[in-house]
Amino acid sequence: MSRRDRYSDFEKLSKMVVITVRFPEVFVEGLDELVRRRIYSSRSEAIRDAVRRLLKSELGRLG
């Protein structure tokens, strides 16, 4: 499986791993605003989407 396929099929992966991340307060406020506006259902969903986009963008060029 290529790197591109691995990240484009992210939603199909079932195992989730908990990690601890520290963000500046302004980032958390922004995440909360996205949730308040119902753009995302949770902070976690917004962060997963951002990471998924980053991985597709950055690692997709390698494959």
VOBA-868839 format. One record per atom (N, C-alpha, C): atom name; residue number from 1; residue in one letter; x, y, z. Coordinates in nm, 3 decimals. Example, Ala and Ser with C-alpha at 12.3 -4.5 7.8 and 13.67 -1.06 7.14 Angstrom:
! VOBA-868839
<atome: N num: 1 residu: A xx: 1.319 yy: -0.569 zz: 0.780>
<atome: CA num: 1 residu: A xx: 1.230 yy: -0.450 zz: 0.780>
<atome: C num: 1 residu: A xx: 1.320 yy: -0.330 zz: 0.780>
<atome: N num: 2 residu: S xx: 1.285 yy: -0.225 zz: 0.708>
<atome: CA num: 2 residu: S xx: 1.367 yy: -0.106 zz: 0.714>
<atome: C num: 2 residu: S xx: 1.290 yy: 0.003 zz: 0.787>
//
This chain:
! VOBA-868839
<atome: N num: 1 residu: M xx: 0.084 yy: -0.117 zz: 0.000>
<atome: CA num: 1 residu: M xx: 0.000 yy: 0.000 zz: 0.000>
<atome: C num: 1 residu: M xx: 0.089 yy: 0.124 zz: 0.000>
<atome: N num: 2 residu: S xx: 0.063 yy: 0.217 zz: -0.090>
<atome: CA num: 2 residu: S xx: 0.143 yy: 0.339 zz: -0.095>
<atome: C num: 2 residu: S xx: 0.106 yy: 0.432 zz: 0.020>
<atome: N num: 3 residu: R xx: 0.194 yy: 0.526 zz: 0.047>
<atome: CA num: 3 residu: R xx: 0.165 yy: 0.624 zz: 0.153>
<atome: C num: 3 residu: R xx: 0.038 yy: 0.701 zz: 0.123>
<atome: N num: 4 residu: R xx: 0.021 yy: 0.736 zz: -0.003>
<atome: CA num: 4 residu: R xx: -0.098 yy: 0.811 zz: -0.042>
<atome: C num: 4 residu: R xx: -0.224 yy: 0.732 zz: -0.011>
<atome: N num: 5 residu: D xx: -0.228 yy: 0.604 zz: -0.047>
<atome: CA num: 5 residu: D xx: -0.345 yy: 0.520 zz: -0.019>
<atome: C num: 5 residu: D xx: -0.367 yy: 0.506 zz: 0.130>
<atome: N num: 6 residu: R xx: -0.259 yy: 0.493 zz: 0.204>
<atome: CA num: 6 residu: R xx: -0.269 yy: 0.474 zz: 0.348>
<atome: C num: 6 residu: R xx: -0.342 yy: 0.590 zz: 0.414>
<atome: N num: 7 residu: Y xx: -0.314 yy: 0.713 zz: 0.374>
<atome: CA num: 7 residu: Y xx: -0.376 yy: 0.828 zz: 0.438>
<atome: C num: 7 residu: Y xx: -0.509 yy: 0.865 zz: 0.375>
<atome: N num: 8 residu: S xx: -0.531 yy: 0.833 zz: 0.249>
<atome: CA num: 8 residu: S xx: -0.660 yy: 0.864 zz: 0.189>
<atome: C num: 8 residu: S xx: -0.768 yy: 0.768 zz: 0.240>
<atome: N num: 9 residu: D xx: -0.728 yy: 0.651 zz: 0.287>
<atome: CA num: 9 residu: D xx: -0.823 yy: 0.555 zz: 0.341>
<atome: C num: 9 residu: D xx: -0.830 yy: 0.563 zz: 0.494>
<atome: N num: 10 residu: F xx: -0.790 yy: 0.674 zz: 0.550>
<atome: CA num: 10 residu: F xx: -0.783 yy: 0.690 zz: 0.696>
<atome: C num: 10 residu: F xx: -0.913 yy: 0.651 zz: 0.764>
<atome: N num: 11 residu: E xx: -1.026 yy: 0.693 zz: 0.706>
<atome: CA num: 11 residu: E xx: -1.155 yy: 0.667 zz: 0.770>
<atome: C num: 11 residu: E xx: -1.182 yy: 0.517 zz: 0.787>
<atome: N num: 12 residu: K xx: -1.118 yy: 0.436 zz: 0.706>
<atome: CA num: 12 residu: K xx: -1.141 yy: 0.291 zz: 0.712>
<atome: C num: 12 residu: K xx: -1.062 yy: 0.225 zz: 0.825>
<atome: N num: 13 residu: L xx: -0.965 yy: 0.298 zz: 0.880>
<atome: CA num: 13 residu: L xx: -0.885 yy: 0.241 zz: 0.988>
<atome: C num: 13 residu: L xx: -0.967 yy: 0.241 zz: 1.116>
<atome: N num: 14 residu: S xx: -0.963 yy: 0.131 zz: 1.189>
<atome: CA num: 14 residu: S xx: -1.049 yy: 0.122 zz: 1.306>
<atome: C num: 14 residu: S xx: -0.975 yy: 0.146 zz: 1.437>
<atome: N num: 15 residu: K xx: -0.846 yy: 0.123 zz: 1.441>
<atome: CA num: 15 residu: K xx: -0.774 yy: 0.138 zz: 1.567>
<atome: C num: 15 residu: K xx: -0.735 yy: 0.284 zz: 1.589>
<atome: N num: 16 residu: M xx: -0.780 yy: 0.338 zz: 1.701>
<atome: CA num: 16 residu: M xx: -0.745 yy: 0.475 zz: 1.738>
<atome: C num: 16 residu: M xx: -0.648 yy: 0.468 zz: 1.855>
<atome: N num: 17 residu: V xx: -0.552 yy: 0.557 zz: 1.855>
<atome: CA num: 17 residu: V xx: -0.452 yy: 0.565 zz: 1.960>
<atome: C num: 17 residu: V xx: -0.465 yy: 0.702 zz: 2.026>
<atome: N num: 18 residu: V xx: -0.462 yy: 0.705 zz: 2.157>
<atome: CA num: 18 residu: V xx: -0.470 yy: 0.830 zz: 2.230>
<atome: C num: 18 residu: V xx: -0.330 yy: 0.889 zz: 2.243>
<atome: N num: 19 residu: I xx: -0.318 yy: 1.018 zz: 2.209>
<atome: CA num: 19 residu: I xx: -0.191 yy: 1.089 zz: 2.226>
<atome: C num: 19 residu: I xx: -0.219 yy: 1.218 zz: 2.305>
<atome: N num: 20 residu: T xx: -0.117 yy: 1.269 zz: 2.369>
<atome: CA num: 20 residu: T xx: -0.128 yy: 1.395 zz: 2.441>
<atome: C num: 20 residu: T xx: -0.055 yy: 1.502 zz: 2.361>
<atome: N num: 21 residu: V xx: -0.124 yy: 1.612 zz: 2.336>
<atome: CA num: 21 residu: V xx: -0.068 yy: 1.721 zz: 2.258>
<atome: C num: 21 residu: V xx: -0.094 yy: 1.851 zz: 2.332>
<atome: N num: 22 residu: R xx: 0.003 yy: 1.939 zz: 2.331>
<atome: CA num: 22 residu: R xx: -0.015 yy: 2.071 zz: 2.391>
<atome: C num: 22 residu: R xx: -0.029 yy: 2.174 zz: 2.280>
<atome: N num: 23 residu: F xx: -0.131 yy: 2.259 zz: 2.291>
<atome: CA num: 23 residu: F xx: -0.157 yy: 2.365 zz: 2.194>
<atome: C num: 23 residu: F xx: -0.161 yy: 2.499 zz: 2.264>
<atome: N num: 24 residu: P xx: -0.125 yy: 2.604 zz: 2.193>
<atome: CA num: 24 residu: P xx: -0.146 yy: 2.738 zz: 2.248>
<atome: C num: 24 residu: P xx: -0.296 yy: 2.759 zz: 2.273>
<atome: N num: 25 residu: E xx: -0.328 yy: 2.836 zz: 2.372>
<atome: CA num: 25 residu: E xx: -0.468 yy: 2.858 zz: 2.409>
<atome: C num: 25 residu: E xx: -0.551 yy: 2.909 zz: 2.291>
<atome: N num: 26 residu: V xx: -0.492 yy: 2.995 zz: 2.209>
<atome: CA num: 26 residu: V xx: -0.566 yy: 3.050 zz: 2.095>
<atome: C num: 26 residu: V xx: -0.605 yy: 2.939 zz: 1.997>
<atome: N num: 27 residu: F xx: -0.525 yy: 2.834 zz: 1.983>
<atome: CA num: 27 residu: F xx: -0.561 yy: 2.722 zz: 1.896>
<atome: C num: 27 residu: F xx: -0.684 yy: 2.650 zz: 1.952>
<atome: N num: 28 residu: V xx: -0.684 yy: 2.628 zz: 2.083>
<atome: CA num: 28 residu: V xx: -0.796 yy: 2.559 zz: 2.148>
<atome: C num: 28 residu: V xx: -0.923 yy: 2.642 zz: 2.134>
<atome: N num: 29 residu: E xx: -0.910 yy: 2.772 zz: 2.149>
<atome: CA num: 29 residu: E xx: -1.027 yy: 2.860 zz: 2.131>
<atome: C num: 29 residu: E xx: -1.079 yy: 2.849 zz: 1.989>
<atome: N num: 30 residu: G xx: -0.989 yy: 2.843 zz: 1.891>
<atome: CA num: 30 residu: G xx: -1.031 yy: 2.826 zz: 1.752>
<atome: C num: 30 residu: G xx: -1.101 yy: 2.693 zz: 1.730>
<atome: N num: 31 residu: L xx: -1.047 yy: 2.586 zz: 1.787>
<atome: CA num: 31 residu: L xx: -1.111 yy: 2.455 zz: 1.777>
<atome: C num: 31 residu: L xx: -1.251 yy: 2.459 zz: 1.838>
<atome: N num: 32 residu: D xx: -1.262 yy: 2.521 zz: 1.955>
<atome: CA num: 32 residu: D xx: -1.393 yy: 2.532 zz: 2.021>
<atome: C num: 32 residu: D xx: -1.492 yy: 2.610 zz: 1.936>
<atome: N num: 33 residu: E xx: -1.443 yy: 2.712 zz: 1.866>
<atome: CA num: 33 residu: E xx: -1.531 yy: 2.790 zz: 1.777>
<atome: C num: 33 residu: E xx: -1.580 yy: 2.704 zz: 1.661>
<atome: N num: 34 residu: L xx: -1.492 yy: 2.622 zz: 1.605>
<atome: CA num: 34 residu: L xx: -1.534 yy: 2.531 zz: 1.497>
<atome: C num: 34 residu: L xx: -1.642 yy: 2.434 zz: 1.545>
<atome: N num: 35 residu: V xx: -1.627 yy: 2.387 zz: 1.668>
<atome: CA num: 35 residu: V xx: -1.728 yy: 2.296 zz: 1.726>
<atome: C num: 35 residu: V xx: -1.856 yy: 2.373 zz: 1.755>
<atome: N num: 36 residu: R xx: -1.844 yy: 2.493 zz: 1.810>
<atome: CA num: 36 residu: R xx: -1.963 yy: 2.575 zz: 1.841>
<atome: C num: 36 residu: R xx: -2.044 yy: 2.603 zz: 1.713>
<atome: N num: 37 residu: R xx: -1.975 yy: 2.627 zz: 1.604>
<atome: CA num: 37 residu: R xx: -2.042 yy: 2.655 zz: 1.475>
<atome: C num: 37 residu: R xx: -2.090 yy: 2.527 zz: 1.407>
<atome: N num: 38 residu: R xx: -2.064 yy: 2.414 zz: 1.469>
<atome: CA num: 38 residu: R xx: -2.105 yy: 2.282 zz: 1.418>
<atome: C num: 38 residu: R xx: -2.036 yy: 2.246 zz: 1.287>
<atome: N num: 39 residu: I xx: -1.917 yy: 2.301 zz: 1.267>
<atome: CA num: 39 residu: I xx: -1.837 yy: 2.262 zz: 1.152>
<atome: C num: 39 residu: I xx: -1.777 yy: 2.125 zz: 1.178>
<atome: N num: 40 residu: Y xx: -1.741 yy: 2.100 zz: 1.302>
<atome: CA num: 40 residu: Y xx: -1.694 yy: 1.969 zz: 1.349>
<atome: C num: 40 residu: Y xx: -1.773 yy: 1.933 zz: 1.474>
<atome: N num: 41 residu: S xx: -1.787 yy: 1.804 zz: 1.499>
<atome: CA num: 41 residu: S xx: -1.863 yy: 1.760 zz: 1.615>
<atome: C num: 41 residu: S xx: -1.780 yy: 1.762 zz: 1.743>
<atome: N num: 42 residu: S xx: -1.647 yy: 1.768 zz: 1.730>
<atome: CA num: 42 residu: S xx: -1.560 yy: 1.769 zz: 1.848>
<atome: C num: 42 residu: S xx: -1.423 yy: 1.824 zz: 1.811>
<atome: N num: 43 residu: R xx: -1.348 yy: 1.859 zz: 1.912>
<atome: CA num: 43 residu: R xx: -1.209 yy: 1.901 zz: 1.890>
<atome: C num: 43 residu: R xx: -1.132 yy: 1.789 zz: 1.822>
<atome: N num: 44 residu: S xx: -1.152 yy: 1.667 zz: 1.870>
<atome: CA num: 44 residu: S xx: -1.080 yy: 1.552 zz: 1.815>
<atome: C num: 44 residu: S xx: -1.106 yy: 1.536 zz: 1.666>
<atome: N num: 45 residu: E xx: -1.230 yy: 1.551 zz: 1.625>
<atome: CA num: 45 residu: E xx: -1.263 yy: 1.537 zz: 1.483>
<atome: C num: 45 residu: E xx: -1.191 yy: 1.645 zz: 1.402>
<atome: N num: 46 residu: A xx: -1.189 yy: 1.768 zz: 1.452>
<atome: CA num: 46 residu: A xx: -1.123 yy: 1.877 zz: 1.381>
<atome: C num: 46 residu: A xx: -0.973 yy: 1.851 zz: 1.369>
<atome: N num: 47 residu: I xx: -0.913 yy: 1.804 zz: 1.477>
<atome: CA num: 47 residu: I xx: -0.769 yy: 1.777 zz: 1.475>
<atome: C num: 47 residu: I xx: -0.737 yy: 1.661 zz: 1.382>
<atome: N num: 48 residu: R xx: -0.819 yy: 1.554 zz: 1.386>
<atome: CA num: 48 residu: R xx: -0.797 yy: 1.441 zz: 1.295>
<atome: C num: 48 residu: R xx: -0.804 yy: 1.487 zz: 1.150>
<atome: N num: 49 residu: D xx: -0.901 yy: 1.572 zz: 1.119>
<atome: CA num: 49 residu: D xx: -0.915 yy: 1.622 zz: 0.981>
<atome: C num: 49 residu: D xx: -0.792 yy: 1.704 zz: 0.942>
<atome: N num: 50 residu: A xx: -0.744 yy: 1.788 zz: 1.031>
<atome: CA num: 50 residu: A xx: -0.626 yy: 1.870 zz: 1.002>
<atome: C num: 50 residu: A xx: -0.502 yy: 1.783 zz: 0.979>
<atome: N num: 51 residu: V xx: -0.485 yy: 1.682 zz: 1.063>
<atome: CA num: 51 residu: V xx: -0.369 yy: 1.592 zz: 1.048>
<atome: C num: 51 residu: V xx: -0.381 yy: 1.511 zz: 0.920>
<atome: N num: 52 residu: R xx: -0.501 yy: 1.464 zz: 0.890>
<atome: CA num: 52 residu: R xx: -0.523 yy: 1.387 zz: 0.767>
<atome: C num: 52 residu: R xx: -0.486 yy: 1.472 zz: 0.645>
<atome: N num: 53 residu: R xx: -0.529 yy: 1.598 zz: 0.643>
<atome: CA num: 53 residu: R xx: -0.496 yy: 1.688 zz: 0.532>
<atome: C num: 53 residu: R xx: -0.345 yy: 1.713 zz: 0.522>
<atome: N num: 54 residu: L xx: -0.281 yy: 1.731 zz: 0.637>
<atome: CA num: 54 residu: L xx: -0.136 yy: 1.751 zz: 0.640>
<atome: C num: 54 residu: L xx: -0.064 yy: 1.630 zz: 0.584>
<atome: N num: 55 residu: L xx: -0.103 yy: 1.512 zz: 0.629>
<atome: CA num: 55 residu: L xx: -0.035 yy: 1.390 zz: 0.582>
<atome: C num: 55 residu: L xx: -0.056 yy: 1.369 zz: 0.432>
<atome: N num: 56 residu: K xx: -0.178 yy: 1.393 zz: 0.384>
<atome: CA num: 56 residu: K xx: -0.202 yy: 1.380 zz: 0.240>
<atome: C num: 56 residu: K xx: -0.118 yy: 1.480 zz: 0.162>
<atome: N num: 57 residu: S xx: -0.111 yy: 1.602 zz: 0.212>
<atome: CA num: 57 residu: S xx: -0.037 yy: 1.708 zz: 0.143>
<atome: C num: 57 residu: S xx: 0.113 yy: 1.682 zz: 0.144>
<atome: N num: 58 residu: E xx: 0.167 yy: 1.655 zz: 0.259>
<atome: CA num: 58 residu: E xx: 0.312 yy: 1.642 zz: 0.274>
<atome: C num: 58 residu: E xx: 0.365 yy: 1.506 zz: 0.229>
<atome: N num: 59 residu: L xx: 0.297 yy: 1.400 zz: 0.266>
<atome: CA num: 59 residu: L xx: 0.347 yy: 1.266 zz: 0.234>
<atome: C num: 59 residu: L xx: 0.297 yy: 1.218 zz: 0.099>
<atome: N num: 60 residu: G xx: 0.190 yy: 1.274 zz: 0.051>
<atome: CA num: 60 residu: G xx: 0.138 yy: 1.237 zz: -0.080>
<atome: C num: 60 residu: G xx: 0.236 yy: 1.271 zz: -0.191>
<atome: N num: 61 residu: R xx: 0.316 yy: 1.375 zz: -0.168>
<atome: CA num: 61 residu: R xx: 0.418 yy: 1.414 zz: -0.267>
<atome: C num: 61 residu: R xx: 0.532 yy: 1.315 zz: -0.276>
<atome: N num: 62 residu: L xx: 0.550 yy: 1.237 zz: -0.169>
<atome: CA num: 62 residu: L xx: 0.660 yy: 1.141 zz: -0.167>
<atome: C num: 62 residu: L xx: 0.629 yy: 1.016 zz: -0.246>
<atome: N num: 63 residu: G xx: 0.503 yy: 0.981 zz: -0.256>
<atome: CA num: 63 residu: G xx: 0.465 yy: 0.856 zz: -0.318>
<atome: C num: 63 residu: G xx: 0.431 yy: 0.874 zz: -0.460>
//
